Amino acid sequence: MRIPLILVGLTLGGCAATHYRYDSPAQAVPTAWKNAHPADSLGRIQPERPVAAPTEVPTQLSQVPAAGPWWAVFNDTTLTRLETQANTLNFSTRAAVARVEQARAQLRIADAQRAPVVALAPSTYYSQLSALRPRQASAIPAVAVNQQQFYVPVNVNYEVDLWGRLRRNAQAADANLQATEDDEQAVRLTVAADAANTYFGLRGLDAELLVLDSARQARRYNVQLTAARFKAGVDNEIGVRRAETELANVEASAVELRRQRAGLVASLSTLTGRPASSFVLPSVQPDSVGPVIPQPTNPTPATPPGPLLPAPPAIPANVPAQLLARRPDLRRAERLTAAADLRAKAARLARLPTLQLNGYIGPQTTNVGDLPKLANAYTYYVGGGFNIPIFDGGRLRGNQQLAEAQTSEVVANSRNLTLTAYEEVETALADVAFSRAQLAAQQRALRSARLAGRLTLERYRRGLTDYFAVVDADRQTLDAARLVVQTQTTQLRAAVQLVRTLGGGWQ
């Protein structure tokens, strides 16, 4: 009867309830994006009407293509190098990799709960029986008896997974591992987006510094011009002082931009996993500290440089809404929902009876030299029993209710995260459309400001207007040029944000 008992237990464990089926919660996928259309010159997106309500469809994670190195669309070799370094050296990414290894270890622990526990437990003990112990016959002499035993048993313990509780725990650990892997991808995506945003912000400052450098040269020329006119008695000293004021203001603005640039370089060093003191990203902005360069008769002030900032990538008008399922944070939320549901099922199954099998076998003798004589020296035990919960003060039921409430919380968080994803995509698409329209308007304003500046300076040379008109025209030109560069930077950052919200690009 001993062997059949073991076989029955193993059979019951193999036939445990395995008919659990997890249906991933349906994700509301919009039929189209409201802000995917380009904006007109007034910032209006056509058509200005809401799209149809999102439709509930099951999440098909396996059918969504994986994201590649999305930063290649910007065609910037420096950005590609920085992204490669951030993906490899960033410590947030390394911590996420370590969390994946922890989840793998947790899965191994959960799987081990379903296997028998076999342990070798050699022991020895020395005992003495009292001479005054009860005896069966008075003829037996009342003497103390000394005993020494040597015992080398192999202990076996095994919980039969009758209802599939242990299997559910293992499946929950596996789902948690998948969620941790998705979290690693989310961290990598965030780090890559942060690196790209920081890099484009830095290059935007470089471009803006070139604008200020051009304006500085023009201001220095104006100082010379007003000083010469003052010495010639054509103009008063106020014009000279105003020109010097404008030159100092431009230089102060350049110092502020360099301060901001130093902070971005330090941030980029952390993102790429290197100390800020040893990281350098050279500026392309020249220092014009030498002698005043002679200006042409009609100088062109505050010209925005284009090559420093790459052209924004072409974004298709119809971005597939199904790409949302590729977002690693949404995939992580779905896997966490599966894990929570499995833990709730395991908590319910924990209220059912459990079957525990155990036993041992091994030699036992009073002489250590007889241990190898297994034919006559071994002893064994095989047994098992049920544990049927009757009363525990509501502990098991409370555990089930807790797990079910936690599942409801995870589901609600997952749905809220989905809504947040819609918000982020629509906002990113709007930023892309509006920044494009804004840049076109600002470029028109810059062309007009530059023309007005040249005309005003020419009128000042001829004595038809005072220097205050020149100051006002130069300020408008400088402001327009800086806004062009800032909007170009915003355009690139909007494209990066769209990449992040779509989980790694729009391809």
KEMIDREN-247493 format. One record per residue (C-alpha): residue number from 1; y negated, x negated, z negated; chain. Coordinates in steps of 0.5 Angstrom, whole numbers, plus 2048, in hexadecimal, padded with zeros to 3 digits. Example, Ala and Ser with C-alpha at 12.3 -4.5 7.8 and 13.67 -1.06 7.14 Angstrom:
% KEMIDREN-247493
PT  num   c2   c1   c3  cadena
PT    1  809  7E7  7F0       A
PT    2  802  7E5  7F2       A
% end
This chain:
% KEMIDREN-247493
PT  num   c2   c1   c3  cadena
PT    1  800  800  800       A
PT    2  7FB  7FA  7FF       A
PT    3  7FB  7F8  806       A
PT    4  7FA  7FF  809       A
PT    5  7F4  800  804       A
PT    6  7F0  7FA  807       A
PT    7  7F2  7FD  80E       A
PT    8  7EF  804  80C       A
PT    9  7E9  801  809       A
PT   10  7E7  7FC  80F       A
PT   11  7E9  802  814       A
PT   12  7E4  807  810       A
PT   13  7DF  801  810       A
PT   14  7E0  801  818       A
PT   15  7DF  808  819       A
PT   16  7D9  809  815       A
PT   17  7D4  80E  817       A
PT   18  7D1  80A  81E       A
PT   19  7CE  810  821       A
PT   20  7C7  80F  81F       A
PT   21  7C2  810  825       A
PT   22  7BB  80E  824       A
PT   23  7B6  811  829       A
PT   24  7B0  80D  82A       A
PT   25  7AA  811  829       A
PT   26  7A6  814  82F       A
PT   27  7A0  810  831       A
PT   28  79A  814  834       A
PT   29  799  811  83A       A
PT   30  792  813  83E       A
PT   31  792  815  845       A
PT   32  78C  810  847       A
PT   33  787  80C  843       A
PT   34  780  810  843       A
PT   35  77C  809  843       A
PT   36  780  806  849       A
PT   37  77B  808  84E       A
PT   38  775  803  850       A
PT   39  76E  805  84D       A
PT   40  768  806  851       A
PT   41  761  803  851       A
PT   42  75F  808  84B       A
PT   43  766  806  847       A
PT   44  769  80D  849       A
PT   45  771  80D  84A       A
PT   46  773  812  84F       A
PT   47  776  816  84E       A
PT   48  773  818  848       A
PT   49  779  81D  845       A
PT   50  77E  81C  840       A
PT   51  785  81B  843       A
PT   52  78B  81F  842       A
PT   53  78E  81F  83B       A
PT   54  793  819  839       A
PT   55  79B  81B  83B       A
PT   56  7A0  81A  836       A
PT   57  7A5  815  839       A
PT   58  7AB  811  835       A
PT   59  7A9  80A  835       A
PT   60  7AD  806  83A       A
PT   61  7AC  7FF  837       A
PT   62  7B1  7FC  83C       A
PT   63  7AE  7FE  842       A
PT   64  7A7  7FB  841       A
PT   65  7A6  7F4  844       A
PT   66  7A5  7EE  83F       A
PT   67  79E  7EB  83F       A
PT   68  79D  7E4  842       A
PT   69  797  7DF  841       A
PT   70  792  7E4  843       A
PT   71  78C  7DF  842       A
PT   72  78E  7DC  849       A
PT   73  78A  7E2  84C       A
PT   74  784  7DE  84A       A
PT   75  785  7D8  84E       A
PT   76  783  7D3  849       A
PT   77  787  7CD  847       A
PT   78  783  7CB  841       A
PT   79  785  7D2  83E       A
PT   80  78C  7D2  840       A
PT   81  78C  7CB  83D       A
PT   82  78A  7CE  836       A
PT   83  78E  7D4  837       A
PT   84  794  7D0  837       A
PT   85  792  7CC  831       A
PT   86  791  7D2  82D       A
PT   87  797  7D5  82F       A
PT   88  79B  7CF  82D       A
PT   89  797  7CC  827       A
PT   90  793  7D2  824       A
PT   91  796  7D3  81C       A
PT   92  795  7DA  81C       A
PT   93  79A  7DA  822       A
PT   94  79F  7D5  81E       A
PT   95  79E  7DA  818       A
PT   96  7A1  7E0  81D       A
PT   97  7A6  7DC  81F       A
PT   98  7A8  7DA  818       A
PT   99  7A8  7E2  816       A
PT  100  7AD  7E3  81C       A
PT  101  7B2  7DE  819       A
PT  102  7B1  7E1  812       A
PT  103  7B3  7E8  816       A
PT  104  7B9  7E5  819       A
PT  105  7BB  7E2  812       A
PT  106  7BA  7E9  80F       A
PT  107  7BF  7EC  815       A
PT  108  7C4  7E7  813       A
PT  109  7C4  7E9  80C       A
PT  110  7C4  7F1  80E       A
PT  111  7CA  7EF  813       A
PT  112  7CE  7EB  80D       A
PT  113  7CE  7F1  809       A
PT  114  7D3  7F5  80D       A
PT  115  7D8  7EF  80D       A
PT  116  7DD  7ED  807       A
PT  117  7DB  7E8  802       A
PT  118  7E0  7E3  801       A
PT  119  7DF  7DD  7FC       A
PT  120  7E3  7D8  7F9       A
PT  121  7E3  7D8  7F1       A
PT  122  7E7  7D2  7EE       A
PT  123  7E7  7D2  7E7       A
PT  124  7EA  7D0  7E0       A
PT  125  7EA  7D2  7D9       A
PT  126  7ED  7D0  7D3       A
PT  127  7EF  7D6  7CD       A
PT  128  7F3  7D6  7C7       A
PT  129  7F6  7DC  7C4       A
PT  130  7F5  7DE  7BD       A
PT  131  7FB  7DC  7B8       A
PT  132  7FA  7E3  7B5       A
PT  133  7FA  7E7  7BB       A
PT  134  7FF  7ED  7BB       A
PT  135  806  7EB  7BC       A
PT  136  80B  7F0  7BF       A
PT  137  811  7ED  7BB       A
PT  138  810  7E9  7B4       A
PT  139  815  7E4  7B6       A
PT  140  810  7E1  7BB       A
PT  141  80C  7DC  7B7       A
PT  142  805  7DD  7B5       A
PT  143  802  7D7  7B9       A
PT  144  7FC  7D6  7BD       A
PT  145  7FD  7D5  7C5       A
PT  146  7F9  7D1  7C9       A
PT  147  7F8  7D3  7D1       A
PT  148  7F5  7CF  7D6       A
PT  149  7F4  7D2  7DD       A
PT  150  7F2  7D0  7E4       A
PT  151  7F1  7D5  7E9       A
PT  152  7EE  7D4  7F0       A
PT  153  7ED  7DC  7F3       A
PT  154  7EA  7DE  7F9       A
PT  155  7E6  7E4  7F8       A
PT  156  7E5  7E9  7FD       A
PT  157  7E0  7EF  7FD       A
PT  158  7DE  7F4  802       A
PT  159  7DA  7FA  802       A
PT  160  7DD  7FF  807       A
PT  161  7D7  802  80B       A
PT  162  7DA  809  80B       A
PT  163  7D3  80D  80E       A
PT  164  7D0  807  811       A
PT  165  7CA  806  80C       A
PT  166  7CB  7FE  80D       A
PT  167  7CB  7FF  814       A
PT  168  7C5  802  814       A
PT  169  7C2  7FD  810       A
PT  170  7C4  7F8  815       A
PT  171  7C1  7FC  81A       A
PT  172  7BA  7FC  816       A
PT  173  7BA  7F5  815       A
PT  174  7BB  7F4  81D       A
PT  175  7B6  7F9  81F       A
PT  176  7B1  7F5  81A       A
PT  177  7B3  7EF  81D       A
PT  178  7B1  7F2  824       A
PT  179  7AA  7F4  821       A
PT  180  7A9  7ED  81E       A
PT  181  7AA  7EA  825       A
PT  182  7A5  7EF  828       A
PT  183  7A0  7ED  822       A
PT  184  7A1  7E6  825       A
PT  185  79F  7E8  82C       A
PT  186  799  7EC  829       A
PT  187  797  7E6  825       A
PT  188  798  7E1  82B       A
PT  189  794  7E7  82F       A
PT  190  78E  7E7  82A       A
PT  191  78E  7DF  829       A
PT  192  78D  7DF  831       A
PT  193  788  7E4  832       A
PT  194  784  7E1  82C       A
PT  195  784  7DA  82F       A
PT  196  782  7DD  836       A
PT  197  77C  7E1  833       A
PT  198  77A  7DB  82F       A
PT  199  77A  7D7  835       A
PT  200  776  7DB  839       A
PT  201  771  7DC  834       A
PT  202  771  7D5  834       A
PT  203  770  7D4  83B       A
PT  204  76B  7DA  83B       A
PT  205  767  7D6  836       A
PT  206  767  7D0  83B       A
PT  207  765  7D4  840       A
PT  208  75F  7D6  83C       A
PT  209  75D  7CF  83A       A
PT  210  75D  7CE  841       A
PT  211  758  7D4  842       A
PT  212  754  7D1  83C       A
PT  213  754  7CA  83F       A
PT  214  751  7CD  846       A
PT  215  74C  7D1  842       A
PT  216  74A  7CA  83E       A
PT  217  749  7C6  844       A
PT  218  744  7CC  846       A
PT  219  741  7CC  83F       A
PT  220  740  7C5  83F       A
PT  221  73D  7C5  846       A
PT  222  738  7CB  844       A
PT  223  736  7C7  83E       A
PT  224  734  7C1  843       A
PT  225  730  7C6  847       A
PT  226  72C  7CA  842       A
PT  227  72A  7C3  83F       A
PT  228  728  7C1  846       A
PT  229  724  7C7  847       A
PT  230  721  7C6  840       A
PT  231  71F  7BF  841       A
PT  232  71C  7C1  847       A
PT  233  718  7C7  844       A
PT  234  71B  7CC  848       A
PT  235  71F  7CF  842       A
PT  236  71E  7D0  83B       A
PT  237  722  7CC  835       A
PT  238  726  7D3  834       A
PT  239  72A  7D3  83A       A
PT  240  72C  7CC  838       A
PT  241  72E  7CE  831       A
PT  242  732  7D4  834       A
PT  243  736  7D0  839       A
PT  244  738  7CB  833       A
PT  245  73A  7D1  82F       A
PT  246  73E  7D4  834       A
PT  247  742  7CD  835       A
PT  248  743  7CC  82E       A
PT  249  746  7D3  82E       A
PT  250  74B  7D1  833       A
PT  251  74D  7CB  830       A
PT  252  74E  7CF  829       A
PT  253  752  7D4  82D       A
PT  254  756  7CE  830       A
PT  255  758  7CB  829       A
PT  256  75A  7D2  827       A
PT  257  75F  7D3  82C       A
PT  258  762  7CC  82B       A
PT  259  763  7CE  824       A
PT  260  767  7D4  826       A
PT  261  76B  7D0  82B       A
PT  262  76D  7CB  825       A
PT  263  770  7D1  822       A
PT  264  773  7D3  828       A
PT  265  776  7CC  829       A
PT  266  779  7CC  822       A
PT  267  77C  7D3  822       A
PT  268  77F  7D1  829       A
PT  269  782  7CB  825       A
PT  270  785  7CF  820       A
PT  271  788  7D4  825       A
PT  272  78B  7CE  829       A
PT  273  78E  7CB  822       A
PT  274  78A  7C5  821       A
PT  275  785  7C3  81C       A
PT  276  77D  7C4  81E       A
PT  277  77B  7BD  81D       A
PT  278  780  7BA  822       A
PT  279  77F  7C0  828       A
PT  280  77A  7BF  82D       A
PT  281  778  7C3  833       A
PT  282  773  7C0  837       A
PT  283  76C  7C4  839       A
PT  284  76A  7C4  840       A
PT  285  763  7C5  83E       A
PT  286  75F  7BF  83F       A
PT  287  75A  7BC  83A       A
PT  288  753  7BC  83E       A
PT  289  750  7B8  839       A
PT  290  74D  7B2  83D       A
PT  291  746  7B2  841       A
PT  292  744  7B8  844       A
PT  293  747  7B9  84B       A
PT  294  742  7BB  850       A
PT  295  742  7C2  852       A
PT  296  741  7C5  859       A
PT  297  73B  7C9  85B       A
PT  298  73F  7D0  85A       A
PT  299  744  7CE  854       A
PT  300  74A  7D3  853       A
PT  301  74A  7D4  84C       A
PT  302  750  7D7  848       A
PT  303  756  7D7  84D       A
PT  304  75C  7D9  84A       A
PT  305  762  7D4  84C       A
PT  306  768  7D8  84F       A
PT  307  76E  7D3  84F       A
PT  308  76E  7D2  848       A
PT  309  771  7D9  847       A
PT  310  777  7DB  84B       A
PT  311  777  7E1  84F       A
PT  312  77A  7E7  84C       A
PT  313  780  7E9  84E       A
PT  314  781  7EF  853       A
PT  315  784  7F5  84F       A
PT  316  787  7FA  853       A
PT  317  784  801  852       A
PT  318  78B  805  850       A
PT  319  78E  801  84A       A
PT  320  795  803  849       A
PT  321  795  807  842       A
PT  322  79C  805  841       A
PT  323  79A  7FE  840       A
PT  324  798  801  839       A
PT  325  7A0  800  837       A
PT  326  79F  7F9  838       A
PT  327  79A  7F8  832       A
PT  328  79E  7F4  82D       A
PT  329  79B  7F7  827       A
PT  330  79D  7FE  82A       A
PT  331  7A4  7FB  82B       A
PT  332  7A4  7F9  824       A
PT  333  7A2  7FF  821       A
PT  334  7A8  803  825       A
PT  335  7AD  7FE  822       A
PT  336  7AA  7FF  81B       A
PT  337  7AB  806  81C       A
PT  338  7B2  805  81E       A
PT  339  7B3  801  818       A
PT  340  7B0  806  813       A
PT  341  7B4  80B  816       A
PT  342  7BB  807  815       A
PT  343  7B9  805  80E       A
PT  344  7B8  80D  80D       A
PT  345  7BF  80E  80F       A
PT  346  7C2  809  80B       A
PT  347  7BE  80C  805       A
PT  348  7C1  812  806       A
PT  349  7C8  80F  807       A
PT  350  7C7  80C  801       A
PT  351  7C8  812  7FD       A
PT  352  7CF  813  800       A
PT  353  7D6  810  7FC       A
PT  354  7D7  808  7FE       A
PT  355  7DE  805  7FE       A
PT  356  7DF  7FE  7FB       A
PT  357  7E5  7F9  7FD       A
PT  358  7E6  7F3  7F9       A
PT  359  7EC  7EE  7F7       A
PT  360  7EE  7E7  7F6       A
PT  361  7F4  7E3  7F7       A
PT  362  7F5  7DC  7F5       A
PT  363  7F9  7D7  7F1       A
PT  364  7F9  7D7  7E9       A
PT  365  7FD  7D2  7E5       A
PT  366  7FD  7CF  7DE       A
PT  367  7FE  7C8  7E2       A
PT  368  7F9  7C6  7E7       A
PT  369  7FE  7C2  7EA       A
PT  370  802  7C9  7EC       A
PT  371  7FC  7CC  7F0       A
PT  372  7FF  7CA  7F6       A
PT  373  805  7CE  7F5       A
PT  374  803  7D4  7F8       A
PT  375  80A  7D7  7F8       A
PT  376  80A  7D9  7F1       A
PT  377  803  7D7  7EE       A
PT  378  7FE  7DC  7F2       A
PT  379  7FC  7E2  7EF       A
PT  380  7F8  7E8  7F3       A
PT  381  7F4  7EE  7F2       A
PT  382  7F2  7F4  7F7       A
PT  383  7EF  7FA  7F6       A
PT  384  7E9  7FE  7F7       A
PT  385  7E5  804  7F5       A
PT  386  7E0  809  7F7       A
PT  387  7D9  80A  7F4       A
PT  388  7D7  811  7F4       A
PT  389  7CF  812  7F2       A
PT  390  7CF  818  7ED       A
PT  391  7C9  817  7E9       A
PT  392  7C3  812  7E9       A
PT  393  7BD  815  7E7       A
PT  394  7BB  817  7EE       A
PT  395  7BB  80F  7F0       A
PT  396  7BE  810  7F7       A
PT  397  7BB  816  7F9       A
PT  398  7B4  813  7F7       A
PT  399  7B6  80D  7FB       A
PT  400  7B8  811  801       A
PT  401  7B1  815  800       A
PT  402  7AD  80F  800       A
PT  403  7B0  80C  806       A
PT  404  7AF  813  80A       A
PT  405  7A8  813  808       A
PT  406  7A7  80B  80A       A
PT  407  7AA  80D  811       A
PT  408  7A5  813  812       A
PT  409  79F  80E  810       A
PT  410  7A2  809  815       A
PT  411  7A2  80E  81A       A
PT  412  79B  811  819       A
PT  413  799  809  819       A
PT  414  79C  809  820       A
PT  415  799  80F  823       A
PT  416  792  80C  820       A
PT  417  793  806  823       A
PT  418  794  809  82A       A
PT  419  78E  80D  82A       A
PT  420  78A  806  828       A
PT  421  78E  803  82E       A
PT  422  78B  809  832       A
PT  423  784  808  82F       A
PT  424  784  800  830       A
PT  425  786  801  838       A
PT  426  781  806  839       A
PT  427  77C  802  836       A
PT  428  77E  7FB  839       A
PT  429  77E  7FF  840       A
PT  430  777  802  83E       A
PT  431  774  7FB  83C       A
PT  432  777  7F8  843       A
PT  433  774  7FD  847       A
PT  434  76D  7FD  843       A
PT  435  76C  7F6  843       A
PT  436  76D  7F6  84B       A
PT  437  768  7FB  84C       A
PT  438  763  7F7  847       A
PT  439  764  7F1  84A       A
PT  440  762  7F3  851       A
PT  441  75C  7F6  84E       A
PT  442  75A  7F0  84A       A
PT  443  75B  7EC  850       A
PT  444  756  7F0  854       A
PT  445  751  7F0  84E       A
PT  446  752  7E8  84E       A
PT  447  750  7E8  855       A
PT  448  74A  7EC  854       A
PT  449  748  7E8  84E       A
PT  450  749  7E1  852       A
PT  451  744  7E4  857       A
PT  452  73F  7E7  853       A
PT  453  73F  7E0  84F       A
PT  454  73E  7DC  855       A
PT  455  738  7E1  857       A
PT  456  735  7E0  850       A
PT  457  735  7D9  850       A
PT  458  732  7D8  857       A
PT  459  72C  7DD  855       A
PT  460  72B  7D9  84F       A
PT  461  72B  7D2  853       A
PT  462  725  7D6  857       A
PT  463  722  7D8  851       A
PT  464  723  7E0  852       A
PT  465  726  7E1  84B       A
PT  466  727  7DE  845       A
PT  467  72D  7DA  842       A
PT  468  72F  7E0  83D       A
PT  469  731  7E4  844       A
PT  470  736  7DD  845       A
PT  471  738  7DD  83E       A
PT  472  73A  7E5  83F       A
PT  473  73E  7E4  846       A
PT  474  741  7DD  843       A
PT  475  744  7E1  83D       A
PT  476  746  7E7  842       A
PT  477  74A  7E2  846       A
PT  478  74D  7DE  841       A
PT  479  750  7E5  83D       A
PT  480  752  7E7  844       A
PT  481  756  7E1  845       A
PT  482  759  7E1  83E       A
PT  483  75B  7E8  83F       A
PT  484  75F  7E6  845       A
PT  485  763  7E1  842       A
PT  486  764  7E5  83C       A
PT  487  767  7EB  840       A
PT  488  76B  7E6  844       A
PT  489  76E  7E4  83D       A
PT  490  76F  7EB  83B       A
PT  491  772  7ED  842       A
PT  492  778  7E7  841       A
PT  493  779  7E9  839       A
PT  494  77A  7F0  83C       A
PT  495  77F  7EE  840       A
PT  496  782  7EA  83B       A
PT  497  782  7F0  836       A
PT  498  785  7F5  83C       A
PT  499  78B  7F0  83C       A
PT  500  78C  7F0  835       A
PT  501  78C  7F8  834       A
PT  502  791  7F8  83A       A
PT  503  796  7F3  837       A
PT  504  795  7ED  83C       A
PT  505  791  7EF  842       A
PT  506  791  7F5  847       A
PT  507  796  7F3  84C       A
% end
